[in-house]
Amino acid sequence: MRAITFQPGAPGTLRVEEVPDPEPGPGELLVQGLALGICGTDRELASGEYGFEQADKKTMIIGHESLGRVIRAPEGSSFSPGDLVVGVVRRPDPEPCPACARGEFDMCRNGRYTERGIKALDGYGSERWTVEEDYAVRLHPGLERVGVLMEPASVLAKAWEQIEAVGSRAWFGPRTALVVGAGPIGLLAALLGKQRGLEVHVIDRVTEGIKPDLVRSLGAVFHSGSTLEPVRDLRPDIIVEATGAGPMVLDALVASGAAGVVCLTGVSAAGKVLDADVGRINREIVLENDVVFGSVNANQRHFRAAAEALAAADRAWLERMITRRLPLEEAPQAIESHGDDVKLVIDLGG
């Protein structure tokens, strides 16, 4: 079968090549790959910015935003051939740490977790793949065209779960949410905010095109800006920062209303130094009882919540998020970023 492979830590090694067909072990599903989503993490892996080799080989199959159809399931399985499934990305560490031992491996304490397509495990970027039944999540059959959005949606399902947990420390009746960034993570954050009945505002540096249209189609308010100055007077109850851009992150820290919750989901590049009034930031967070926290990855519970959110969403809207689809053989070109993309998807030929 064909797969998208690379050598972790070695730039320029991403390619499509023939690899042995996978053989499911006990308790594993054999899955026909349908689609693979591409994100910034894949581009960083392909460029050699970071990477984690497997113990027994130098080459890995890339891909963590999966979508497939079950070919074969173990006897007595809750899955059946034909089921639409997504594979969970992270696996708990082998010790395990206290969080991993309780199934909260997305909150691993010692960093010894592994991740499909990212850290020391083959990913889902192949024509067929296997997944342990416990790490497979079933999707509604009608999500075949958009189910590849499940993994990024799971990240936001976790983020919203955490926001609500933090908010519940005291009386919590949020009305407004601000999402910073209108990429896939930001748009899905806005979708989940609207599904919670909130007044949602989204700010992005673009001024026109598909991103503002998608925001407005949700019934959210779009703002354009490279800082949060255009929404300075909003003072939202909740902020989800989805860019990782230094100036936006700094602005977000002090832009919420009293007792606000700020969730950082964008990953910043290290090495860029910004001037900041740390005293002001500290003063506002402390005196307003604000909370700022980071959130990444997801466990099975979040994937299931994401499946429910996608099933409840307008499928035409979700499909508009996928702005480019390429065949498997063009995967090396797909890794190259295009400024007008929202979500790029590789068709695995299933």
Buried (B, 14 or more C-beta within 10 A) or exposed (E): BBBBBBBBBBEEBBEBEEBEEBEBEEEBBBBBBBBBBBBBBBBBBBBBEEBBBBEEEEBBBBBBBBBBBBBBBBEEBEBEEEBBBBBBBBBBBEEBBEBBEEEBBBBBBEEBBBBBBBBBBBBBBBBBBBBBBEBBBBBBEEBBBBBBBBBBBBBBBBBBBBBBEBBEEEEBEBEBBBBBBBBBBBBBBBBBBBBBEBBBBBBBBEEEEBBBEBBEEBEBBBBBBBBBEEBEEBBBBBBBBBBBBBBBBBBBBBBBBEBBBBBBBBEBEEEEEEEEEEEEBEEBBEEBEBBBEEBBBBBBBBBBBBBEBBEEBEBEBBEBBBBBBBEBEEBBEBBEEEEEBBBBBBBBBB
